[in-house]
Amino acid sequence: MAALVNVLTGMNIGGGYASRKGSFVKLAEFGGTEMEDLNEWLERFNQIAEANMWTEYRRFQIIGEYLVGTAARWYNEVKGWIGS
């Protein structure tokens, strides 16, 4: 049971916090179509980021990997401004 909790929470029951790289939960891609809701997607992104214990910097690094189509083109145009 402790091993399952360790995997699901990223914690080591026998000795405190265990750092983990990677993702516990996967996120669907976002394309920026009219059928998609940006606010819902961002809320889900932030929930998953919290579950995966991503820092703000790591979120910035990762978010572009989940964008496709129009959203990816927009992100590629503005990402230089975001980091400035």
DRENMIGU-106741 format. One record per atom (N, C-alpha, C): x, y, z; residue number from 1; residue in three letters; atom name. Coordinates in steps of 0.2 Angstrom, whole numbers, plus 5000, padded with zeros to 4 digits. Example, Ala and Ser with C-alpha at 12.3 -4.5 7.8 and 13.67 -1.06 7.14 Angstrom:
BEGIN
<node><x>5066</x><y>4972</y><z>5039</z><seq>1</seq><type>ALA</type><atom>N</atom></node>
<node><x>5062</x><y>4978</y><z>5039</z><seq>1</seq><type>ALA</type><atom>CA</atom></node>
<node><x>5066</x><y>4984</y><z>5039</z><seq>1</seq><type>ALA</type><atom>C</atom></node>
<node><x>5064</x><y>4989</y><z>5035</z><seq>2</seq><type>SER</type><atom>N</atom></node>
<node><x>5068</x><y>4995</y><z>5036</z><seq>2</seq><type>SER</type><atom>CA</atom></node>
<node><x>5064</x><y>5000</y><z>5039</z><seq>2</seq><type>SER</type><atom>C</atom></node>
***
This chain:
BEGIN
<node><x>5004</x><y>4994</y><z>5000</z><seq>1</seq><type>MET</type><atom>N</atom></node>
<node><x>5000</x><y>5000</y><z>5000</z><seq>1</seq><type>MET</type><atom>CA</atom></node>
<node><x>5004</x><y>5006</y><z>5000</z><seq>1</seq><type>MET</type><atom>C</atom></node>
<node><x>5010</x><y>5006</y><z>5004</z><seq>2</seq><type>ALA</type><atom>N</atom></node>
<node><x>5014</x><y>5012</y><z>5004</z><seq>2</seq><type>ALA</type><atom>CA</atom></node>
<node><x>5017</x><y>5014</y><z>4997</z><seq>2</seq><type>ALA</type><atom>C</atom></node>
<node><x>5019</x><y>5008</y><z>4994</z><seq>3</seq><type>ALA</type><atom>N</atom></node>
<node><x>5022</x><y>5009</y><z>4987</z><seq>3</seq><type>ALA</type><atom>CA</atom></node>
<node><x>5017</x><y>5013</y><z>4982</z><seq>3</seq><type>ALA</type><atom>C</atom></node>
<node><x>5010</x><y>5011</y><z>4983</z><seq>4</seq><type>LEU</type><atom>N</atom></node>
<node><x>5005</x><y>5014</y><z>4979</z><seq>4</seq><type>LEU</type><atom>CA</atom></node>
<node><x>5005</x><y>5021</y><z>4980</z><seq>4</seq><type>LEU</type><atom>C</atom></node>
<node><x>5004</x><y>5023</y><z>4987</z><seq>5</seq><type>VAL</type><atom>N</atom></node>
<node><x>5004</x><y>5030</y><z>4989</z><seq>5</seq><type>VAL</type><atom>CA</atom></node>
<node><x>5010</x><y>5034</y><z>4987</z><seq>5</seq><type>VAL</type><atom>C</atom></node>
<node><x>5016</x><y>5031</y><z>4987</z><seq>6</seq><type>ASN</type><atom>N</atom></node>
<node><x>5022</x><y>5034</y><z>4985</z><seq>6</seq><type>ASN</type><atom>CA</atom></node>
<node><x>5021</x><y>5036</y><z>4978</z><seq>6</seq><type>ASN</type><atom>C</atom></node>
<node><x>5019</x><y>5032</y><z>4974</z><seq>7</seq><type>VAL</type><atom>N</atom></node>
<node><x>5019</x><y>5033</y><z>4966</z><seq>7</seq><type>VAL</type><atom>CA</atom></node>
<node><x>5014</x><y>5038</y><z>4965</z><seq>7</seq><type>VAL</type><atom>C</atom></node>
<node><x>5008</x><y>5038</y><z>4968</z><seq>8</seq><type>LEU</type><atom>N</atom></node>
<node><x>5002</x><y>5042</y><z>4967</z><seq>8</seq><type>LEU</type><atom>CA</atom></node>
<node><x>5004</x><y>5049</y><z>4969</z><seq>8</seq><type>LEU</type><atom>C</atom></node>
<node><x>5007</x><y>5050</y><z>4975</z><seq>9</seq><type>THR</type><atom>N</atom></node>
<node><x>5008</x><y>5057</y><z>4978</z><seq>9</seq><type>THR</type><atom>CA</atom></node>
<node><x>5015</x><y>5059</y><z>4977</z><seq>9</seq><type>THR</type><atom>C</atom></node>
<node><x>5020</x><y>5055</y><z>4975</z><seq>10</seq><type>GLY</type><atom>N</atom></node>
<node><x>5027</x><y>5058</y><z>4974</z><seq>10</seq><type>GLY</type><atom>CA</atom></node>
<node><x>5030</x><y>5058</y><z>4981</z><seq>10</seq><type>GLY</type><atom>C</atom></node>
<node><x>5027</x><y>5055</y><z>4986</z><seq>11</seq><type>MET</type><atom>N</atom></node>
<node><x>5030</x><y>5056</y><z>4993</z><seq>11</seq><type>MET</type><atom>CA</atom></node>
<node><x>5032</x><y>5049</y><z>4995</z><seq>11</seq><type>MET</type><atom>C</atom></node>
<node><x>5037</x><y>5049</y><z>4999</z><seq>12</seq><type>ASN</type><atom>N</atom></node>
<node><x>5040</x><y>5043</y><z>5002</z><seq>12</seq><type>ASN</type><atom>CA</atom></node>
<node><x>5038</x><y>5042</y><z>5009</z><seq>12</seq><type>ASN</type><atom>C</atom></node>
<node><x>5033</x><y>5038</y><z>5010</z><seq>13</seq><type>ILE</type><atom>N</atom></node>
<node><x>5030</x><y>5037</y><z>5016</z><seq>13</seq><type>ILE</type><atom>CA</atom></node>
<node><x>5035</x><y>5035</y><z>5021</z><seq>13</seq><type>ILE</type><atom>C</atom></node>
<node><x>5040</x><y>5031</y><z>5019</z><seq>14</seq><type>GLY</type><atom>N</atom></node>
<node><x>5045</x><y>5029</y><z>5024</z><seq>14</seq><type>GLY</type><atom>CA</atom></node>
<node><x>5050</x><y>5035</y><z>5026</z><seq>14</seq><type>GLY</type><atom>C</atom></node>
<node><x>5050</x><y>5040</y><z>5022</z><seq>15</seq><type>GLY</type><atom>N</atom></node>
<node><x>5055</x><y>5045</y><z>5024</z><seq>15</seq><type>GLY</type><atom>CA</atom></node>
<node><x>5054</x><y>5052</y><z>5021</z><seq>15</seq><type>GLY</type><atom>C</atom></node>
<node><x>5048</x><y>5055</y><z>5021</z><seq>16</seq><type>GLY</type><atom>N</atom></node>
<node><x>5047</x><y>5062</y><z>5018</z><seq>16</seq><type>GLY</type><atom>CA</atom></node>
<node><x>5046</x><y>5062</y><z>5011</z><seq>16</seq><type>GLY</type><atom>C</atom></node>
<node><x>5048</x><y>5068</y><z>5008</z><seq>17</seq><type>TYR</type><atom>N</atom></node>
<node><x>5047</x><y>5069</y><z>5001</z><seq>17</seq><type>TYR</type><atom>CA</atom></node>
<node><x>5052</x><y>5066</y><z>4996</z><seq>17</seq><type>TYR</type><atom>C</atom></node>
<node><x>5049</x><y>5063</y><z>4991</z><seq>18</seq><type>ALA</type><atom>N</atom></node>
<node><x>5053</x><y>5060</y><z>4986</z><seq>18</seq><type>ALA</type><atom>CA</atom></node>
<node><x>5052</x><y>5064</y><z>4979</z><seq>18</seq><type>ALA</type><atom>C</atom></node>
<node><x>5058</x><y>5067</y><z>4977</z><seq>19</seq><type>SER</type><atom>N</atom></node>
<node><x>5057</x><y>5071</y><z>4971</z><seq>19</seq><type>SER</type><atom>CA</atom></node>
<node><x>5056</x><y>5067</y><z>4965</z><seq>19</seq><type>SER</type><atom>C</atom></node>
<node><x>5052</x><y>5069</y><z>4960</z><seq>20</seq><type>ARG</type><atom>N</atom></node>
<node><x>5050</x><y>5064</y><z>4955</z><seq>20</seq><type>ARG</type><atom>CA</atom></node>
<node><x>5050</x><y>5069</y><z>4948</z><seq>20</seq><type>ARG</type><atom>C</atom></node>
<node><x>5053</x><y>5066</y><z>4943</z><seq>21</seq><type>LYS</type><atom>N</atom></node>
<node><x>5053</x><y>5070</y><z>4937</z><seq>21</seq><type>LYS</type><atom>CA</atom></node>
<node><x>5048</x><y>5066</y><z>4933</z><seq>21</seq><type>LYS</type><atom>C</atom></node>
<node><x>5045</x><y>5070</y><z>4928</z><seq>22</seq><type>GLY</type><atom>N</atom></node>
<node><x>5040</x><y>5067</y><z>4924</z><seq>22</seq><type>GLY</type><atom>CA</atom></node>
<node><x>5033</x><y>5069</y><z>4926</z><seq>22</seq><type>GLY</type><atom>C</atom></node>
<node><x>5028</x><y>5065</y><z>4924</z><seq>23</seq><type>SER</type><atom>N</atom></node>
<node><x>5021</x><y>5067</y><z>4925</z><seq>23</seq><type>SER</type><atom>CA</atom></node>
<node><x>5017</x><y>5062</y><z>4928</z><seq>23</seq><type>SER</type><atom>C</atom></node>
<node><x>5013</x><y>5064</y><z>4933</z><seq>24</seq><type>PHE</type><atom>N</atom></node>
<node><x>5008</x><y>5059</y><z>4936</z><seq>24</seq><type>PHE</type><atom>CA</atom></node>
<node><x>5002</x><y>5059</y><z>4931</z><seq>24</seq><type>PHE</type><atom>C</atom></node>
<node><x>5000</x><y>5064</y><z>4928</z><seq>25</seq><type>VAL</type><atom>N</atom></node>
<node><x>4994</x><y>5065</y><z>4925</z><seq>25</seq><type>VAL</type><atom>CA</atom></node>
<node><x>4996</x><y>5068</y><z>4918</z><seq>25</seq><type>VAL</type><atom>C</atom></node>
<node><x>4993</x><y>5066</y><z>4913</z><seq>26</seq><type>LYS</type><atom>N</atom></node>
<node><x>4994</x><y>5068</y><z>4906</z><seq>26</seq><type>LYS</type><atom>CA</atom></node>
<node><x>4989</x><y>5073</y><z>4904</z><seq>26</seq><type>LYS</type><atom>C</atom></node>
<node><x>4990</x><y>5078</y><z>4900</z><seq>27</seq><type>LEU</type><atom>N</atom></node>
<node><x>4986</x><y>5084</y><z>4898</z><seq>27</seq><type>LEU</type><atom>CA</atom></node>
<node><x>4984</x><y>5083</y><z>4890</z><seq>27</seq><type>LEU</type><atom>C</atom></node>
<node><x>4978</x><y>5084</y><z>4888</z><seq>28</seq><type>ALA</type><atom>N</atom></node>
<node><x>4976</x><y>5084</y><z>4881</z><seq>28</seq><type>ALA</type><atom>CA</atom></node>
<node><x>4979</x><y>5090</y><z>4878</z><seq>28</seq><type>ALA</type><atom>C</atom></node>
<node><x>4981</x><y>5090</y><z>4872</z><seq>29</seq><type>GLU</type><atom>N</atom></node>
<node><x>4983</x><y>5096</y><z>4868</z><seq>29</seq><type>GLU</type><atom>CA</atom></node>
<node><x>4978</x><y>5101</y><z>4867</z><seq>29</seq><type>GLU</type><atom>C</atom></node>
<node><x>4980</x><y>5107</y><z>4866</z><seq>30</seq><type>PHE</type><atom>N</atom></node>
<node><x>4975</x><y>5113</y><z>4864</z><seq>30</seq><type>PHE</type><atom>CA</atom></node>
<node><x>4977</x><y>5116</y><z>4858</z><seq>30</seq><type>PHE</type><atom>C</atom></node>
<node><x>4972</x><y>5116</y><z>4853</z><seq>31</seq><type>GLY</type><atom>N</atom></node>
<node><x>4973</x><y>5119</y><z>4847</z><seq>31</seq><type>GLY</type><atom>CA</atom></node>
<node><x>4970</x><y>5126</y><z>4846</z><seq>31</seq><type>GLY</type><atom>C</atom></node>
<node><x>4966</x><y>5129</y><z>4850</z><seq>32</seq><type>GLY</type><atom>N</atom></node>
<node><x>4963</x><y>5135</y><z>4849</z><seq>32</seq><type>GLY</type><atom>CA</atom></node>
<node><x>4958</x><y>5136</y><z>4845</z><seq>32</seq><type>GLY</type><atom>C</atom></node>
<node><x>4954</x><y>5130</y><z>4844</z><seq>33</seq><type>THR</type><atom>N</atom></node>
<node><x>4948</x><y>5130</y><z>4839</z><seq>33</seq><type>THR</type><atom>CA</atom></node>
<node><x>4942</x><y>5133</y><z>4843</z><seq>33</seq><type>THR</type><atom>C</atom></node>
<node><x>4937</x><y>5134</y><z>4839</z><seq>34</seq><type>GLU</type><atom>N</atom></node>
<node><x>4931</x><y>5137</y><z>4843</z><seq>34</seq><type>GLU</type><atom>CA</atom></node>
<node><x>4927</x><y>5132</y><z>4847</z><seq>34</seq><type>GLU</type><atom>C</atom></node>
<node><x>4929</x><y>5125</y><z>4846</z><seq>35</seq><type>MET</type><atom>N</atom></node>
<node><x>4926</x><y>5120</y><z>4849</z><seq>35</seq><type>MET</type><atom>CA</atom></node>
<node><x>4929</x><y>5119</y><z>4856</z><seq>35</seq><type>MET</type><atom>C</atom></node>
<node><x>4935</x><y>5122</y><z>4857</z><seq>36</seq><type>GLU</type><atom>N</atom></node>
<node><x>4939</x><y>5121</y><z>4864</z><seq>36</seq><type>GLU</type><atom>CA</atom></node>
<node><x>4938</x><y>5127</y><z>4868</z><seq>36</seq><type>GLU</type><atom>C</atom></node>
<node><x>4938</x><y>5126</y><z>4874</z><seq>37</seq><type>ASP</type><atom>N</atom></node>
<node><x>4937</x><y>5132</y><z>4879</z><seq>37</seq><type>ASP</type><atom>CA</atom></node>
<node><x>4944</x><y>5133</y><z>4882</z><seq>37</seq><type>ASP</type><atom>C</atom></node>
<node><x>4947</x><y>5139</y><z>4881</z><seq>38</seq><type>LEU</type><atom>N</atom></node>
<node><x>4954</x><y>5140</y><z>4884</z><seq>38</seq><type>LEU</type><atom>CA</atom></node>
<node><x>4954</x><y>5140</y><z>4891</z><seq>38</seq><type>LEU</type><atom>C</atom></node>
<node><x>4949</x><y>5143</y><z>4894</z><seq>39</seq><type>ASN</type><atom>N</atom></node>
<node><x>4949</x><y>5144</y><z>4902</z><seq>39</seq><type>ASN</type><atom>CA</atom></node>
<node><x>4948</x><y>5137</y><z>4905</z><seq>39</seq><type>ASN</type><atom>C</atom></node>
<node><x>4944</x><y>5133</y><z>4902</z><seq>40</seq><type>GLU</type><atom>N</atom></node>
<node><x>4944</x><y>5126</y><z>4905</z><seq>40</seq><type>GLU</type><atom>CA</atom></node>
<node><x>4951</x><y>5122</y><z>4904</z><seq>40</seq><type>GLU</type><atom>C</atom></node>
<node><x>4954</x><y>5123</y><z>4898</z><seq>41</seq><type>TRP</type><atom>N</atom></node>
<node><x>4960</x><y>5120</y><z>4897</z><seq>41</seq><type>TRP</type><atom>CA</atom></node>
<node><x>4965</x><y>5122</y><z>4901</z><seq>41</seq><type>TRP</type><atom>C</atom></node>
<node><x>4966</x><y>5129</y><z>4902</z><seq>42</seq><type>LEU</type><atom>N</atom></node>
<node><x>4971</x><y>5132</y><z>4907</z><seq>42</seq><type>LEU</type><atom>CA</atom></node>
<node><x>4970</x><y>5130</y><z>4914</z><seq>42</seq><type>LEU</type><atom>C</atom></node>
<node><x>4963</x><y>5129</y><z>4916</z><seq>43</seq><type>GLU</type><atom>N</atom></node>
<node><x>4962</x><y>5127</y><z>4923</z><seq>43</seq><type>GLU</type><atom>CA</atom></node>
<node><x>4964</x><y>5119</y><z>4924</z><seq>43</seq><type>GLU</type><atom>C</atom></node>
<node><x>4963</x><y>5115</y><z>4919</z><seq>44</seq><type>ARG</type><atom>N</atom></node>
<node><x>4965</x><y>5108</y><z>4919</z><seq>44</seq><type>ARG</type><atom>CA</atom></node>
<node><x>4973</x><y>5108</y><z>4919</z><seq>44</seq><type>ARG</type><atom>C</atom></node>
<node><x>4976</x><y>5112</y><z>4914</z><seq>45</seq><type>PHE</type><atom>N</atom></node>
<node><x>4984</x><y>5113</y><z>4914</z><seq>45</seq><type>PHE</type><atom>CA</atom></node>
<node><x>4986</x><y>5114</y><z>4921</z><seq>45</seq><type>PHE</type><atom>C</atom></node>
<node><x>4983</x><y>5119</y><z>4925</z><seq>46</seq><type>ASN</type><atom>N</atom></node>
<node><x>4986</x><y>5121</y><z>4931</z><seq>46</seq><type>ASN</type><atom>CA</atom></node>
<node><x>4985</x><y>5116</y><z>4936</z><seq>46</seq><type>ASN</type><atom>C</atom></node>
<node><x>4979</x><y>5112</y><z>4936</z><seq>47</seq><type>GLN</type><atom>N</atom></node>
<node><x>4978</x><y>5106</y><z>4940</z><seq>47</seq><type>GLN</type><atom>CA</atom></node>
<node><x>4983</x><y>5101</y><z>4940</z><seq>47</seq><type>GLN</type><atom>C</atom></node>
<node><x>4984</x><y>5100</y><z>4933</z><seq>48</seq><type>ILE</type><atom>N</atom></node>
<node><x>4989</x><y>5094</y><z>4932</z><seq>48</seq><type>ILE</type><atom>CA</atom></node>
<node><x>4996</x><y>5097</y><z>4934</z><seq>48</seq><type>ILE</type><atom>C</atom></node>
<node><x>4998</x><y>5103</y><z>4933</z><seq>49</seq><type>ALA</type><atom>N</atom></node>
<node><x>5004</x><y>5106</y><z>4935</z><seq>49</seq><type>ALA</type><atom>CA</atom></node>
<node><x>5005</x><y>5105</y><z>4942</z><seq>49</seq><type>ALA</type><atom>C</atom></node>
<node><x>5000</x><y>5106</y><z>4946</z><seq>50</seq><type>GLU</type><atom>N</atom></node>
<node><x>5000</x><y>5106</y><z>4953</z><seq>50</seq><type>GLU</type><atom>CA</atom></node>
<node><x>5001</x><y>5098</y><z>4955</z><seq>50</seq><type>GLU</type><atom>C</atom></node>
<node><x>4997</x><y>5094</y><z>4952</z><seq>51</seq><type>ALA</type><atom>N</atom></node>
<node><x>4998</x><y>5087</y><z>4954</z><seq>51</seq><type>ALA</type><atom>CA</atom></node>
<node><x>5005</x><y>5084</y><z>4952</z><seq>51</seq><type>ALA</type><atom>C</atom></node>
<node><x>5008</x><y>5087</y><z>4947</z><seq>52</seq><type>ASN</type><atom>N</atom></node>
<node><x>5015</x><y>5085</y><z>4945</z><seq>52</seq><type>ASN</type><atom>CA</atom></node>
<node><x>5020</x><y>5089</y><z>4948</z><seq>52</seq><type>ASN</type><atom>C</atom></node>
<node><x>5018</x><y>5094</y><z>4953</z><seq>53</seq><type>MET</type><atom>N</atom></node>
<node><x>5023</x><y>5098</y><z>4956</z><seq>53</seq><type>MET</type><atom>CA</atom></node>
<node><x>5028</x><y>5102</y><z>4952</z><seq>53</seq><type>MET</type><atom>C</atom></node>
<node><x>5025</x><y>5105</y><z>4946</z><seq>54</seq><type>TRP</type><atom>N</atom></node>
<node><x>5029</x><y>5109</y><z>4942</z><seq>54</seq><type>TRP</type><atom>CA</atom></node>
<node><x>5029</x><y>5116</y><z>4945</z><seq>54</seq><type>TRP</type><atom>C</atom></node>
<node><x>5035</x><y>5119</y><z>4945</z><seq>55</seq><type>THR</type><atom>N</atom></node>
<node><x>5036</x><y>5126</y><z>4947</z><seq>55</seq><type>THR</type><atom>CA</atom></node>
<node><x>5033</x><y>5130</y><z>4941</z><seq>55</seq><type>THR</type><atom>C</atom></node>
<node><x>5033</x><y>5136</y><z>4943</z><seq>56</seq><type>GLU</type><atom>N</atom></node>
<node><x>5030</x><y>5141</y><z>4937</z><seq>56</seq><type>GLU</type><atom>CA</atom></node>
<node><x>5035</x><y>5141</y><z>4931</z><seq>56</seq><type>GLU</type><atom>C</atom></node>
<node><x>5042</x><y>5141</y><z>4932</z><seq>57</seq><type>TYR</type><atom>N</atom></node>
<node><x>5046</x><y>5141</y><z>4927</z><seq>57</seq><type>TYR</type><atom>CA</atom></node>
<node><x>5045</x><y>5134</y><z>4923</z><seq>57</seq><type>TYR</type><atom>C</atom></node>
<node><x>5044</x><y>5129</y><z>4926</z><seq>58</seq><type>ARG</type><atom>N</atom></node>
<node><x>5043</x><y>5122</y><z>4923</z><seq>58</seq><type>ARG</type><atom>CA</atom></node>
<node><x>5037</x><y>5122</y><z>4919</z><seq>58</seq><type>ARG</type><atom>C</atom></node>
<node><x>5032</x><y>5126</y><z>4921</z><seq>59</seq><type>ARG</type><atom>N</atom></node>
<node><x>5025</x><y>5126</y><z>4918</z><seq>59</seq><type>ARG</type><atom>CA</atom></node>
<node><x>5027</x><y>5130</y><z>4911</z><seq>59</seq><type>ARG</type><atom>C</atom></node>
<node><x>5030</x><y>5136</y><z>4912</z><seq>60</seq><type>PHE</type><atom>N</atom></node>
<node><x>5032</x><y>5140</y><z>4906</z><seq>60</seq><type>PHE</type><atom>CA</atom></node>
<node><x>5036</x><y>5135</y><z>4900</z><seq>60</seq><type>PHE</type><atom>C</atom></node>
<node><x>5040</x><y>5131</y><z>4903</z><seq>61</seq><type>GLN</type><atom>N</atom></node>
<node><x>5044</x><y>5127</y><z>4898</z><seq>61</seq><type>GLN</type><atom>CA</atom></node>
<node><x>5040</x><y>5122</y><z>4895</z><seq>61</seq><type>GLN</type><atom>C</atom></node>
<node><x>5035</x><y>5119</y><z>4898</z><seq>62</seq><type>ILE</type><atom>N</atom></node>
<node><x>5031</x><y>5113</y><z>4896</z><seq>62</seq><type>ILE</type><atom>CA</atom></node>
<node><x>5025</x><y>5115</y><z>4892</z><seq>62</seq><type>ILE</type><atom>C</atom></node>
<node><x>5022</x><y>5121</y><z>4893</z><seq>63</seq><type>ILE</type><atom>N</atom></node>
<node><x>5015</x><y>5123</y><z>4890</z><seq>63</seq><type>ILE</type><atom>CA</atom></node>
<node><x>5015</x><y>5122</y><z>4883</z><seq>63</seq><type>ILE</type><atom>C</atom></node>
<node><x>5021</x><y>5125</y><z>4880</z><seq>64</seq><type>GLY</type><atom>N</atom></node>
<node><x>5021</x><y>5124</y><z>4872</z><seq>64</seq><type>GLY</type><atom>CA</atom></node>
<node><x>5021</x><y>5118</y><z>4869</z><seq>64</seq><type>GLY</type><atom>C</atom></node>
<node><x>5023</x><y>5113</y><z>4873</z><seq>65</seq><type>GLU</type><atom>N</atom></node>
<node><x>5022</x><y>5106</y><z>4870</z><seq>65</seq><type>GLU</type><atom>CA</atom></node>
<node><x>5015</x><y>5103</y><z>4870</z><seq>65</seq><type>GLU</type><atom>C</atom></node>
<node><x>5010</x><y>5106</y><z>4873</z><seq>66</seq><type>TYR</type><atom>N</atom></node>
<node><x>5003</x><y>5104</y><z>4873</z><seq>66</seq><type>TYR</type><atom>CA</atom></node>
<node><x>4999</x><y>5108</y><z>4868</z><seq>66</seq><type>TYR</type><atom>C</atom></node>
<node><x>5002</x><y>5113</y><z>4865</z><seq>67</seq><type>LEU</type><atom>N</atom></node>
<node><x>4999</x><y>5117</y><z>4860</z><seq>67</seq><type>LEU</type><atom>CA</atom></node>
<node><x>5000</x><y>5115</y><z>4853</z><seq>67</seq><type>LEU</type><atom>C</atom></node>
<node><x>4995</x><y>5115</y><z>4849</z><seq>68</seq><type>VAL</type><atom>N</atom></node>
<node><x>4995</x><y>5113</y><z>4842</z><seq>68</seq><type>VAL</type><atom>CA</atom></node>
<node><x>4991</x><y>5118</y><z>4838</z><seq>68</seq><type>VAL</type><atom>C</atom></node>
<node><x>4992</x><y>5118</y><z>4831</z><seq>69</seq><type>GLY</type><atom>N</atom></node>
<node><x>4988</x><y>5122</y><z>4826</z><seq>69</seq><type>GLY</type><atom>CA</atom></node>
<node><x>4989</x><y>5129</y><z>4828</z><seq>69</seq><type>GLY</type><atom>C</atom></node>
<node><x>4983</x><y>5133</y><z>4828</z><seq>70</seq><type>THR</type><atom>N</atom></node>
<node><x>4983</x><y>5140</y><z>4829</z><seq>70</seq><type>THR</type><atom>CA</atom></node>
<node><x>4986</x><y>5142</y><z>4835</z><seq>70</seq><type>THR</type><atom>C</atom></node>
<node><x>4985</x><y>5138</y><z>4841</z><seq>71</seq><type>ALA</type><atom>N</atom></node>
<node><x>4987</x><y>5140</y><z>4847</z><seq>71</seq><type>ALA</type><atom>CA</atom></node>
<node><x>4995</x><y>5139</y><z>4847</z><seq>71</seq><type>ALA</type><atom>C</atom></node>
<node><x>4998</x><y>5134</y><z>4844</z><seq>72</seq><type>ALA</type><atom>N</atom></node>
<node><x>5005</x><y>5133</y><z>4844</z><seq>72</seq><type>ALA</type><atom>CA</atom></node>
<node><x>5008</x><y>5139</y><z>4840</z><seq>72</seq><type>ALA</type><atom>C</atom></node>
<node><x>5005</x><y>5141</y><z>4834</z><seq>73</seq><type>ARG</type><atom>N</atom></node>
<node><x>5008</x><y>5147</y><z>4830</z><seq>73</seq><type>ARG</type><atom>CA</atom></node>
<node><x>5008</x><y>5153</y><z>4834</z><seq>73</seq><type>ARG</type><atom>C</atom></node>
<node><x>5002</x><y>5154</y><z>4838</z><seq>74</seq><type>TRP</type><atom>N</atom></node>
<node><x>5002</x><y>5160</y><z>4842</z><seq>74</seq><type>TRP</type><atom>CA</atom></node>
<node><x>5007</x><y>5160</y><z>4847</z><seq>74</seq><type>TRP</type><atom>C</atom></node>
<node><x>5008</x><y>5154</y><z>4851</z><seq>75</seq><type>TYR</type><atom>N</atom></node>
<node><x>5013</x><y>5154</y><z>4856</z><seq>75</seq><type>TYR</type><atom>CA</atom></node>
<node><x>5020</x><y>5155</y><z>4854</z><seq>75</seq><type>TYR</type><atom>C</atom></node>
<node><x>5022</x><y>5152</y><z>4848</z><seq>76</seq><type>ASN</type><atom>N</atom></node>
<node><x>5028</x><y>5153</y><z>4845</z><seq>76</seq><type>ASN</type><atom>CA</atom></node>
<node><x>5030</x><y>5160</y><z>4844</z><seq>76</seq><type>ASN</type><atom>C</atom></node>
<node><x>5025</x><y>5164</y><z>4842</z><seq>77</seq><type>GLU</type><atom>N</atom></node>
<node><x>5026</x><y>5171</y><z>4840</z><seq>77</seq><type>GLU</type><atom>CA</atom></node>
<node><x>5027</x><y>5175</y><z>4847</z><seq>77</seq><type>GLU</type><atom>C</atom></node>
<node><x>5023</x><y>5173</y><z>4852</z><seq>78</seq><type>VAL</type><atom>N</atom></node>
<node><x>5024</x><y>5178</y><z>4858</z><seq>78</seq><type>VAL</type><atom>CA</atom></node>
<node><x>5028</x><y>5175</y><z>4864</z><seq>78</seq><type>VAL</type><atom>C</atom></node>
<node><x>5031</x><y>5169</y><z>4863</z><seq>79</seq><type>LYS</type><atom>N</atom></node>
<node><x>5034</x><y>5166</y><z>4869</z><seq>79</seq><type>LYS</type><atom>CA</atom></node>
<node><x>5041</x><y>5170</y><z>4871</z><seq>79</seq><type>LYS</type><atom>C</atom></node>
<node><x>5044</x><y>5174</y><z>4866</z><seq>80</seq><type>GLY</type><atom>N</atom></node>
<node><x>5049</x><y>5178</y><z>4867</z><seq>80</seq><type>GLY</type><atom>CA</atom></node>
<node><x>5047</x><y>5184</y><z>4872</z><seq>80</seq><type>GLY</type><atom>C</atom></node>
<node><x>5041</x><y>5186</y><z>4871</z><seq>81</seq><type>TRP</type><atom>N</atom></node>
<node><x>5039</x><y>5192</y><z>4875</z><seq>81</seq><type>TRP</type><atom>CA</atom></node>
<node><x>5038</x><y>5190</y><z>4882</z><seq>81</seq><type>TRP</type><atom>C</atom></node>
<node><x>5035</x><y>5184</y><z>4883</z><seq>82</seq><type>ILE</type><atom>N</atom></node>
<node><x>5033</x><y>5181</y><z>4889</z><seq>82</seq><type>ILE</type><atom>CA</atom></node>
<node><x>5039</x><y>5181</y><z>4894</z><seq>82</seq><type>ILE</type><atom>C</atom></node>
<node><x>5045</x><y>5178</y><z>4891</z><seq>83</seq><type>GLY</type><atom>N</atom></node>
<node><x>5051</x><y>5177</y><z>4895</z><seq>83</seq><type>GLY</type><atom>CA</atom></node>
<node><x>5054</x><y>5184</y><z>4897</z><seq>83</seq><type>GLY</type><atom>C</atom></node>
<node><x>5053</x><y>5189</y><z>4893</z><seq>84</seq><type>SER</type><atom>N</atom></node>
<node><x>5056</x><y>5196</y><z>4894</z><seq>84</seq><type>SER</type><atom>CA</atom></node>
<node><x>5054</x><y>5199</y><z>4901</z><seq>84</seq><type>SER</type><atom>C</atom></node>
***
